[in-house]
Amino acid sequence: MSETKTLVEVKNLKKYFDINMGMFKTRPLKAVDDISFSIRKGETLGLVGESGCGKTTVGRTLLHLYKPTSGSIIYDGKELLTKQDIHEFRKKATMVFQDPYSSLNPRMTVSDIIAEPLDIHKMYKDEAERREKILELMAHVGLNSEHASRYAHEFSGGQRQRIGIARSLAVNPEFIVCDEPVSALDVSIQAQVINMFGELQEKLGLTYLFIAHDLLVVRHISNRIAVMYLGKMVELTDAAEIYERPMHPYSKALMSAVPMPDPKIARTNQRIALHGDIPSPLNAPSGCPFRTRCAYACDRCAEEVPAFREIEKNHFVACHRAEELN
C-alpha cells in the first residue's frame, strides 16, 4: 500500500475508570494504558485481543463516547480539543456496535433509526429529501424500501446489523469504528456482512478501525493488525506479516490458536498454550503486563514496561527480548 496520508492519529491515549473500593477509596482501572497508533486514509486497521483487554474502550474513547483520561486524538491533521472540534468530528466519524439486538431502539421504525443522525445534524431540507436519503442508505446495505416502515424486532440478526451499518453511514462519514460487528451473527451471515464492509469501503472511500477477537475475520478485512493485551498494545504490523511472523510471545500464542483449513499444515502447527489467567486490570503486574503468562519473562520484565518500538520496518513490538527471540 502506498504511503497515503494519515487520517487518524492517537498519541499516548489513556482511559482509566475509577472503581469504588469501599470506605471512600477508589482505584483506577486502566482499561487503555498509554497506546499510540495511526490509521491511513482508506485503510482498515484490525484491533485484536482477548475479551476485557480494552479493545472496545479504545474505539469508544477515540470517538469521545468516553472522555480520554489523557493523550491526544488527531483527526485529519487537527487535534480534537474543544466541544466544537468533537461535534464536527462526529459528522465524519461514526460507530457500528457489536450487538444488533440492543443497539437499535425497539420503538422506532427502521427509517427513523437510520435517519436519527440526519435529524441530529439537520442534514436535509425537507421531508422528501430525508426520505430519499433513507432509501439510498438502505440500498447501500442491501435492504428493500418496504423494510422502512417496519420495526427492528421483525428482522434477523444479520438484517439488524445492516440497519445499524446504514445508520452509521447516514452522515456520510470518512471513518468508522466497527466494534465486533459480526461476533453476534451466525457464521453464514458473517461472511456476507464482512464482504459488505469491503464493498462499502471501495465505493465510499471509508477508513475503518475494525475491532474483533476472531482472527480469521480480522485477517480477511484488515491491511494492518494491532494486538492488545491488558490495556496495552503489544504488536502492530501488516496483516500478512503478523500471521506469518508474529514477534511478541502473546501474538505467537494467539496465532497458533487460529484454525488451519489444510489438515497437513494443521497437524504440524504447534499450539502454544498460555498458562494462568489474565490478571485483573485493577491489579496489573508491574513492568510488562504479559510477564505472568510468558515463558520468556526475565527480571527486567518485572521492573520496567517494555517500549512499543519499531523492530523491523513497519513492525512494532513491545517486548524487551523481541530481537533475541526472533
LOLUM-909867 format. One record per atom (N, C-alpha, C): residue in one letter; x negated, y, z negated. Coordinates in steps of 0.02 Angstrom, whole numbers, plus 50000, padded with zeros to 5 digits. Layout:
BEGIN
AXYZ...
END
This chain:
BEGIN
M499584994050000M500005000050000M499565006250000S499725010850044S499305016850048S499405021249987E498925025449974E498955029749915E499475035249926T500095033749908T500605038849912T500605042749847K501005048049845K500955052349786K501305049249726T501065051049667T501355048549605T502005052149591L502535048249577L503185051249562L503305051849487V503135046549451V503245046349378V502585044949344E502415048949294E501795047749256E501965048049182V501735042949146V501855042649074V501165042649040K501075047148992K500425047648958K500525046848883N500195041848854N500175040848781N500875041048750L501345037548781L502035037748757L502115033548694K502435036448644K502585032848582K503315033748564K503635028448541K504305028948515K504345024748451Y504385028248394Y504435024948329Y505145025948302F505415020848272F506065021348238F505935020848163D506215025448124D506145024948051D506635019848024I506365014747992I506785009447963I506835010447888N507445010347863N507555011447791N507355005147753M506885005847708M506635000147669M506944999947598G507425004447586G507725004747519G507325009347474M507635011547419M507305016047370M507025022247405F507405024947452F507235031247488F506575030747527K506365024547542K505745023747580K505915021747652T505535024547699T505605022247768T504925020047794R504955015847844R504325013647876R504435014047951P503935016347989P504035016848062P503995010048096L504495008648138L504455002848182L504185005248249K503595002848266K503255005448326K503495001548388A504065003648415A504365000048472A503935000948535V503705007048545V503235008448601V502655012248570D502055009548579D501485012248542D500915014248589D500935020448611D500375023348649D500255019748715I500745020348761I500635017248827I500625022548881S500225021148933S500155025748990S500195021749055F500555024449103F500585021349170F500875026449219S500825024849283S501125029249334S501465024949386I501955027849419I502325024349472I502305028749535R502065025849590R502025029649652R502705029949686K502795034949726K503435035849761K503565029949807G504165027049802G504355021549846G504135014649823E503785014149766E503565007549744E504005004949687T503934998549672T504274995549615T503744993149566L503774995749505L503334993449452L503734988649408G503514982349405G503854977449362G503574977949292L504004977349241L503784977549171L504024971249137V503564966949115V503754960549086V503474959649016G503744954748981G503534953248913G504084949648877E503924946748819E504434943048781E504964947748753S505524944848734S506054948848703S505784952448641G505974958748634G505754962548575G505084965848581C504774965648642C504104968548649C504134976148663G504744978748675G504794986048686G504934988148758K505074983248802K505184984848873K505764989748883T506334987848853T506944992048862T506834998948831T506484999148774T506365005648742T505945010148787V505475007148824V505075011148872V505545014448923G505995010448952G506455013049002G506905018548975R507175017348916R507635022248887R507285028548864T506675027848839T506295033748817T506075037848878L505905034248931L505705037648993L506265042149020L506885039849013L507455043849036L507735048448982H507385048848926H507585053048870H508265051048841L508455044648848L509035042148811L508825041348738Y508185039948727Y507865040448660Y507365046148665K507335050248613K506845055748613K506155052848598P505655054148641P504985051448627P504715054148561T504355049848524T504025052048462T503435056548480S503065054448531S502535058748558S502345056348627G501905059948660G501705058248728G502055062548778S501855061948841S502155066248893S502415062048951I502965064548979I503265061449038I503255066649094I502925064949149I502845069749204I503215066849265Y503675070849292Y504055068549350Y503925073149409D503685070249463D503545074049524D503085080049509G502575078749467G502085083949451G502285088849397K502895088049368K503125092949318K503275089249253E502985091749199E503105088549134E503805090449108L504155085549079L504825086849052L504745089648981L504905095948974L504805099248909L505455102048880T505855105348921T506455108648896T507075104548911K507635106648880K508275103248894K508465103948967Q508305109748996Q508455110949066Q508055106149111D507415105049094D507005100149132D507335093349131I507555091249071I507855084549064I508515084149102H508905089549100H509545089749137H509425089049212E508925092449238E508755092049309E508495085049327F508085082349282F507795075649290F508345070349294R508885071249255R509425066349254R509815066149320K509725071249361K510045071049428K509625066949476K508995065949458K508545062349504K508365055349479A508515054049415A508325047649385A508925044649348T509075038349362T509645035049330T509445028149306M509925024449278M509775017949249M510315012849266V510095006749280V510565001149286V510474996949224F511014995849187F510964992449122F510994984849129Q510784981649076Q510714974349077Q511384970749081D511864972849039D512474968949032D513054972249070P513264969249126P513804972449164P514474971949128Y514494968149073Y515124967449036Y515224973248987S514684975348955S514754980648904S514584987548929S514274988048989S514064994749011S514594998249053L515164994849066L515704997949104L516314998949059N516625004749064N517195006349021N517815002549046P518114998149002P518674994049025P519304998149039R519335004349016R519935008449026R519915012649089M519345012349124M519275016349185M519315012049247T519605014849300T519605011249364T518895011549393V518775007149442V518125006849474V517935013549504S518415016949536S518255023349567S518055028549515D518385028449456D518205033249403D517525031649372I517365025149366I516715023149339I516155025649385I516245024449450I515725026349498I515665033949503A516235037449496A516235044749504A516025048549441E515935044949386E515765048349323E515165053049329P514605050849358P514035055549366P514205061449412L514605060149463L514815065549508L515215070849470D515655068349425D516075072949384D515635077049337I515155073649304I514735077049255I514315082549288H514025080949346H513585085749379H513955090049431K514635089149435K515055093249481K514765093149553M514735087049581M514385086249644M514875085349703Y515455088349700Y515915088049757Y516355094449756K516605096149815K517015102349821K517735101049803D518005095449828D518715094049817D518825086549810E519445084649797E519625077649785E519465073149845A519555075949906A519415071949966A518675070149972E518235075049955E517515073749958E517315068749904R517625069249845R517485064549791R517655057449813R518245056749842R518475050049865R517995047349920E517795051649964E517345049650019E516685047049991K516425050749941K515775048749910K515845041949875I516415041049841I516525034649805I516525028849854L516885029549909L516935024149958L516255022749991E515865028050002E515195027250031E514745023349983L514785024949918L514375021449868L514585014149863M515245012949866M515485006049863M515235002049923A515225005249981A514985001750041A514245000050035H513845004550004H513125003349993H513004996749957V513444995249908V513314989349865V513774983449883G514104983849940G514494978149964G515164977149930L515494982649908L516164982149880L516664985049931N517274982349932N517784984749978N518164990649950S518454994649994S518815000649972S519414998849929E519714992749940E520304991049898E520114989449826H519464988649812H519244987449743H519294993849701A519344999649734A519265006049698A519775007149643S520395004749653S520915006149603S520975000749550R520524995749553R520554990249503R520104991749443Y520164987549392Y519784988549330Y519204983549327A518694985349288A518074981349287A518194974149265H518674972949219H518774966149193H519054961449247E519284964149303E519564960049356E519014957149402F518384958949388F517834956949432F517384951849399S517004948249440S516494943549415S515884947549391G515424944049357G514824947449332G514414950749387G514334947149443G513944949949498G514264956249527Q514934956049534Q515274961949561Q515244967849512R515284966249447R515234971549397R514554974949400Q514044970849410Q513374973849414Q513324978149476R513664976249530R513674980449590R514014987149575I514534987049535I514874993249516I514384997649477G514014994549430G513514998249391G512965001249435I512764997449486I512244999949532I512525005749574A513155005049596A513465010549634A513495016949592R513655016049527R513675021849482R512985025049476S512465020849472S511785023649465S511565027349528L511865025649586L511685028849649L512075035349662A512575036749619A513045042149632A512705048949640V512205050349599V511885056949601V511335057349655N511305052149697N510795051849750N510095052249719P509945047549672P509315047949635P508705046049677E508115047849651E507485045649682E507185039849643F507345039649578F507025034849532F507565031349490I507515024649487I508005020849447I507635016149400V507825016349336V507585011449287V508075005649288C507834999749307C508264993749309C508104989649247D508554989649198D508424986249134D508714979149136E508294974249153E508514967349159E509174966849196P509214969449257P509874970049290P510164963449313V509774958049313V510054951649336V510044946249282S509804947849222S509724942449172S510394939849147A510934943849152A511594941449128A511994938049184L511694937249243L512064934649301L511874927349314D512324923749348D512174916949370D511584917049418V511194911549418V510594911349460V510774912349534S511344909549555S511544910249626S511674917449645I511914921449597I512064928449610I511434932749605Q510964930549562Q510354934549551Q510004936349616A509924931349660A509554932449722A509894937749765Q510564937449767Q510934942449807Q510814949449781V510844950249715V510764956849685V510044959349694I509564954949685I508854956749695I508744959049767N509014955249815N508934957149885N509264963849899M509824965149865M510164971549875M509734977349849F509394976249793F508934981449767F508394982949820G508134977749851G507624978649903G507894982549963E508504980749985E508804984250043E508944991650027L509204992849967L509354999749947L508705003849943Q508165000649920Q507525004149915Q507285006449984E507355001950033E507145003650101E507585009050132K508245008150122K508725012650154K508715019650123L508645019950056L508715026450021L508055029149995G507505025350006G506845027749984G506785028149908L507045023049873L507055023249800L506395020849769T506285022949708T505715020749667T506005017349606Y505745011449587Y506035007649531Y505515006449476L505765006649413L505435003249357L505874997249343F505624991349357F506044985349353F505844981249292I506274981349241I506124977949178I506444971049178A506064965849162A506344959149161A505904954549120H506184948749101H505754943749069H505664937649113D506034937449169D505964931949217D505414933749267L504864930249261L504264932149300L504354930949375L504754926049394L504854924749466L505264930349498V505754932749461V506174938349485V505734944549495V505304945849447V504884951849450V504394951349508R504124945549518R503634944649572R503954946049640H504584944049646H504934944649710H505024951949731I505114956349682I505304963249698I504754968449687S504244966649646S503764971849623S503154972449668N502894978649672N502244979849704N501684978749652R501804981449592R501324980449537R501714978049476I501354974749430I501684972149370I501284974149308A501644976449257A501344978049192A501604973049141V501154970849097V501344966049045V501314969448977M501864968748939M501884971848872M501884966548817Y501584968348761Y501604963948703Y501624968348640L502144967648601L502214971048537L502104978648542G502444981748590G502424989048596G501824991748635K501364987348654K500764989548690K500764986648761M500444990248807M500344987448873M499674983848873V499674977448894V499044973548890V498724972448958E499124972849012E498834971949079E499264975349131L498944977849184L499304981149238L498904980349303T499214977249353T498874976549417T499374974749471D499134973349532D499574971449587D499934964949571A500544964149599A500954958349583A500604951749601A500314951449660A499984945149681A499374943649637E499004948949620E498394948249580E498544945449510I499094947749480I499224945549411I499444938249409Y499714935749464Y499904928649467Y499294924349482E498854926949524E498274922849543E497694923549493R497604929549466R497034930549421R497214934749360P497664932349317P497794936149256P497164936349213M497034942049181M496404942749142M496514942949067H497094945149045H497224945548973H497464938648949P497234936348891P497444929748866P498204928948863Y498554934348846Y499284933948843Y499594933148913S499334936948961S499584936349030S499464929349056K498884926549039K498714919749063K499234914649036A499404915448972A499904910948942A500584911848976L500774918148989L501414919449022L501434916349092M500904917449130M500894914949199M500864907349202S500554904249151S500514896849151S501204893749140A501674897749113A502344895149099A502824895949158V502594899349212V503034900349270V503114893749307P503744891549319P503844885049354P503574885349425M503254879949446M502974879649514M503434875349558P503624877749618P504064873749660P503724867549690D503054867849696D502684862249725D502474857349669P502734851049670P502584846449614P501834844949607K501464844949664K500734843449659K500384848949620I500554855249637I500244860849601I500474860749528A501114859249518A501404859249451A501044854349405R500844848549434R500504843449393R499804845749372T499474849549416T498794851749400T498794858049357N499374861349353N499414867649317N499364866449241Q498864869349210Q498774868449138Q499194873449100R499664871049062R500094875449023R499714877848961I499694884448950I499354887148891I499884888448838A499854884648784A500354885448731A500114890648680L500554895248664L500394900248613L500634897648545H500214898348494H500414895948428H500634901848385G501094900348340G501334905548294G501874909848327D502204913748285D502744918048309D502484925048324I502884928848362I502704935848374I502754939448307P502244943248287P502304947148225P502864952348230S503124954448173S503624959648174S503294966348191P503614970548232P503314977148245P503274981548182L503644979548130L503594983148066L502944981548030N502704975348041N502074973248009N501584970848063A501444975148110A500994973148166A500294971948139P499924967248168P499244965848145P498794971948158S498254972448119S497764977748132S497404976048196G497104981248226G496714980048287G497154977948345C496944972648380C497314970248438C497964966848416P498544968948443P499174966048420P499244958548436F498854956148485F498914949148506F498444944548468R498014947248425R497464943148398R497704937348355T498294937948323T498534932448279T498744926248319R498824926948385R499024921248427R498514919648480C497944923048477C497444922548531C496894917648512A496754913148558A496224908048545A495524911048547Y495454917148575Y494794920148584Y494654925948535A495094926848487A495024932748442A494374932348402C494044938148395C493434938548355C493524944048302D493014945348263D493064950248209D493234957248235R492944958848292R493064965548320R493804966548336C494144961048357C494854961448375C495284963648315A495074961848254A495454963748195A495304970948174E494724973448195E494504980048170E494734985848215E494714984848281E494904990548324E495374988548380V495804993248397V496284992048451V495914992348517P495984987248560P495614987448624P495884993048669A495434996448704A495645001748750A495954998648812F496445002048841F496764999848903F496345002748959R495914998548991R495415001249037R495414997449103E495125000749153E495084997849220E494474993449224I494584986849228I494034982149228I493804980749300E494284980249345E494124979949417E494574985249450K494474986449514K494864991649547K495614990249540N495974995049511N496704994549501N496924988749457H496464986249416H496644980849370H496464983049298F496994984749260F496894987449192F497054982049141V496614981449091V496704976449039V496524979448971A496904977448919A496734979648851A496484973548812C495834972148820C495534966348786C494784967648777H494534966648717H493824967848704H493374963048744R493634956948755R493214951748785R493404950148858A493754954848891A494024953548958A493484951449008E492914955149010E492384953449059E492094946649044E491984945348980E491664939148960E492114933048975L492774933748969L493234928148978L493434927049051N493274931849094N493484930949163N492874930549210
END
